[in-house]
Amino acid sequence: LVSDNALVAVRDAERDWELMSADQPIVIESTVVCGPEYRAEFAPSGNPETMLTLVGPSQVRWIPGQQVINLEIGYGNGIVNLVDPGDGVRLLIGDIEIVAKTESSGAVLAYAVTHYREMGADPMVPENHGLRIELSSVMGDFSISGFKDPVELGSGSLFTYDSARSDSDQGEVTRPTRLAPWIDPEIDTGTLESEAASDLLELVRSDQADSLLLSLRVALGFRRDEVVALAGKTMLALGDASAYFGIDGLFSKPKQRLYWSAHLDAVRAMMDRSVQDAAAVRTAISGQDAVMDDADGDTLFRLLRGYSQDQLETGGDAELVADLESGSVSVRVLAIEHLRDISGTTLFFKPEEEVVSSREKVIDRWKVRLRKESIRYAKVE
């Protein structure tokens, strides 16, 4: 690891997540996660000019291989800097093995691996999970193998593979007008949590716990809301959603109100990665014990799953409005945030409001929309 200002977690089969320190060597078969809002640079070949930059949240596992850089990618974005003609990178993504080689000097390849699921689709069904892979030639030309036909990727071109497409065994090459903004380190992410990155890193370093997850749980009690929000999202990147649920969960804390929408997106992103990750979220909701499930567990998971347009038209809209009347703050939070996604407004509903009569006044406005059958996603032209 070259970077000294990035929160990077590392673990192998025998240990829990630990904070990776600057200059710590890379161990083959170990897994690393770059936290949200961080950029982490690695020099895996020993040559400081051959570089892998992870743009968080991102997860990779170092694997043996014949290329200059060999990775198994779990999710997220990264940038590979190659030095000499003939250099290559090997990427394992699920059951897809990609080799990208260049005959250019100083070639740069960016990748983005995204797992997705249609809103409303059950995340516990493997077939409902999709995979999108994007390879961008930032500089130099690349020859790519691993798909039905070889792909030639010229400088400035973008290759896109989507498992949902009918020609998903091949993908397509386009030439976008500009590169994805995350590739440029000078572009501000624009998130509220971005300014908290250095403070969270300082907190976990000073905690010196054996487990990084324990340090992040301590950070959840920090006085600054943006640091707390980033700690929760970092735990999600490590596959742990426990910070979000229960009486003290982030979905129940009024001080996290500004971040609830982003939290919902982040938890759904974890669920979309795999059936196993979705199951981990469900376990976090029930407090690690499926037998002693909390009364709102199924409702919370249904809200995280979301509603499709068809589901809204067949009673889902009524379920969402009914959830606004729940006695659980977290249920009300997820319901109103999903209604915001659908309608573009909350009608100024405050899920943290303790006075029931105050909440009911706004709920009546939602019931008017329900009767008009207007709780629907906007139609795409």
N, C-alpha and C positions, 0 to 999 in steps of 0.2 A: 504494500500500500504506500503510495507516494503522498497522498493528501494528508495534511494534518488538521484540516478544518471540516472533515466530513464524519458524520455518524454512520459507521459501518459495523454491522454485526457479522460474526463468523461462528460457525459451528461445524463439528463433524458428527459421526454417528454416535459417539460416546459422550458428548458434552452438550450442555445447554448453550443458548446464544450468549456470546461474549462480545464485548466491545473490542474492535480491532484497532490497534495502535499504529501510528505512522511508522513506516519502515518495517512493519511486521511482515515476514515472508509469506508468500502464497503456498499453501499446502494442497497438493493434488487430492481430489475427492472431497475437499471441504466446500461448504456452501457459504456464500456471502450475500448480505442484503444491504443495499444502500438506502438509507432512510429517506422519506419524503423531504423535499426542499434542499437536498444535498447533492453535490456532484463529487464523486470519488474516483481518483485516478490510480491506476495500477500499472506497474511495469512487469508483466508476467515473464518476459523472456530474459530479463536482466539488462536489456538494452533500453536506456531511458527514453529513446525516441519511439520505441514500439510501445504503444500505450492502449489500455482499455479504460474508458471513462464511463462509469455507471451514473445515470441520471435518475435519481430516486423518485418514487419508490421502484426498486429494481432488484431482482434476485437472479444469481447465477451460481452454478457449481463448476469448479475447475476440474477438468477431466484430462486424462492422458490422450495424446494424439500426435499426428505428424505435422500439423500446421503450426505456425508461429503462435497463434492463440487458439485454444480449444475450450469450448464452453458448452455446458448444458444450461439453457435459459429457462427459468421458471416463468418470469413475467418482467415487463418493464422495458426501459430504453437504455441504449448504450452506444458508444462511439469507439471504433477501432482505428487506431493510427498504425499503418504499416510503413516500413522504411524502404525496402528494396524490391525491385521487380522479382516476381516469382513468389513473394510472400503471400500467405493465405490465412484465412480464419475458418474454423470449423464450428458450426452451431448446431447443437441438438435441441430440438423443440418438439416435445412429445415424441411421436414416432417419425418425425421429419429430420433428416440429416442434411444440412446445407454446408457446402464448401464454397467460399468466395475467394478467388485468387486474382491477383493483379499483376500486370506487367508494367505498371507505372511506378515511378519513384515518389515517395511521400503520399501514398494513397490513403484516403480516409473513407470509411464505410460506417454509416449509422444504421442501427436496427431498432425497431419498435415491435414488441410482442404484446398483443392485447388479447385477453380472454373476455368474451362477451356473452350475453344471454338476452333474449328478447324479454321486454318487460312483461311480467305476468307468468312467464314460463317457470316451471318447477325446477329449482336449482339442484334438487336431489336426483334428477334424471340426466344421465350422462349425455344423451343425445341433444339436450337443450343448451349445451355449452359449445360456443363457437370460438374459433381461433383466427386472428388476423396477424399477419407478419408483413412488416414494411422494411425494405432495405433501400437506403438512400446512398447514392454515390456522392459524397460531399466533394471529393477531389479524386481524380484518376478514374481509370476504367477497370471494371471487374467482370470476370467470367464466373457465373454461378451455376452450380450443379445441385441436384437434389430434388428436382421437379421433373415432370414428364419430358420436357425438352430443355437443353441448356439455355441459359439466359445471358445475354450480353448487356451489361449495365454501364452506359457511358456516363461521364462526369455530369453531375446535375440531374441525373435520372432517378426515378423511383420505381421499384418493383413492389407490387402488392399481391399478396396471397390471402384468400379468404375461404375458409373451409365451407362456408354456406353457399358459395357459388357453384353453378352446375359444372364449370370447368376448373374446379378447385384443385385439380392435380397439376395445374400449370401456373395460373396467375397472369398478371399483365404488367407491362412496362409503360410508364408515362413520363412526361417531362413537366413537372409543376413549375409555376412561375417563381416560387420561392420555397426554400427548405422549411421543414417543420421548425417552429420557434424554439422548441426545447434544445435543439442542436447548438444554438448560439448561447454561450455562457453569459453574454452581456445583456440578454433579454430578461427583464424582471418577470418572475412568475406571476406577480400581481396578487398573490394570496396573502391573507392576513397573517398566516403562520410563518411566512418566509423570514420575517424579521426576528423570529424566535429561535431560529436554527442554532446560532452560536450559543445562546443561553442554555438551550436544552443539552447541547454537547458538553458544555461546562458542568452542568448539573450531573450528568451520568458519569463523567470522568471523576468528579469529586466524591461521588457516592462510593466508588470502589467495591461494589458488590460483586460476588462471583458470577451472578446471573444478570445479564443486561435487562431482562424483563423485570427483575426486581427493582433495578434502578429506575426504569421507566414508570413503574407503579408509584415509586416515591415521588417522581416528578409530577404525577397527577395531582398532588397536593400543593403544587407551587402556586404562588399568589397571582402570577400573570396568566390570564386566560389563554393567550395565544400559545404559551409554552405548554400548558395543559392539553390544548387541542392537538399540538404537534406530537406530544408524547403518546396520545391515544392513537393517532394515525400511524406512528412508528410501530406500535404494538401490532396493529393490523398487518403491516408489512411483514411482521415476523409470524403471522398466523394466529394471533391472539386477540380476540374481540372482547375479552372480559371487562375492559375498561368502560364499555358502553352501556352495560345493563345492570339492573339492580337499583336499589334506593340511591346509591351514590354514583351511578353510572352517568356518563356524559350526556346521554339522552334525557336525564332527569335533572340536570343542573341548569338552573336559569342563567347562570353566568356564561354558559356555553351557547346562548341563544344565537349569537352572530355566526356560529360555526355549525349549527345543526344541519343545514342544507349540505354543507361540504362533508360532514360526518356521515350523513346518509349515503352520499355518493361513494365514500371510501369503504363503508361496510358492504355495500352492494358490490363494489369492485372485488373485494375479498371473496364474497360468495360466488362471483362469476368465474373465479379462477379454476375451480374444480368442485366435484361433489364432496370431496374431503374437506375443502375449505368451507363449503356451505354447511356441512355437518358440524364443523368447529364453531361456526357462528351460532347454530342452534344449541349446541352444548353450552356456550357462553350465556345464552339467554336463560337457560334452565339452571344455571349455577353449578355446572359440572355434574349434576345428578338428574338424569332423565326421569327417574322414578318419582322424585320429589319436585316435579316440574311446577313452575309458578303458573298462576291462573291465566296470566296474560301471554304466556310463551307462544302459543299457537297464533295469537293475534299479531304479536310483534313480528314473528317470522313471516306471516302472510303480508304484512305491510312492507317488509323488506323485499319480499318476492315481487311486490308491485302488482298493478292491474293493467292489463292490455285494454285496447279500445273495446274489443268484444266483451271483455269481462265487465267493463264499466256499464255497457249497455244491457247486461243481463244481471244486474243487481250489485255489482261492485261499487257503484257510486253511492248506493244507500249504505253499504258497509262502511265506506270511508266516512260519511257524515255521522253515522252512529258511533264510530270510534272517537269522534271529537267529544262525545259525552262520557268517555271512559273516565274512571276514577284514577287511572294511571297516567302520570305525566308523560312517560316515555311513549305510551300508545298515542296520546294526543299529539305529541311532537311528530312522530312518524306519519300520522294521518294528515296533519296540516302541511307537512313538508311534501308529501306525495300530492296533495291537492294543489300545492303551489306548482309542482312539476307539470301537472295536468292543465291547470287553468291560468297559470301565470300570476296568481294572486293568493293571498291568505285571507282577504277581506278583513285584515287587521285582527285576526284571531290570535290570542295569546295563550298558548297551551300551558304556560306556567302560572297563569292567573288562578289564585286560590278561591276566589269568590265565584261560586257556581253561577249565580244570576248574571254576572258580568260575561261569563263565557256563553251563556245561553242566548244572549242578545245577538251575538255574532253567528252562533249555530243556526238561529232562525233564518238568517240571511242565506246560509248554505242550504237550508231546507227549501228555500224558494228556488234556488238554482237546481236542486234535486228534482223538484216538481216540474220544472221547465226542461228537464233532461239536457241541461247545458254543462254538466260536469263531464267534459269530453276533451280529448287531445285535439289541438288545432289540426285541421286537415292540410296535408302537404300537397301543394299544387304540382 
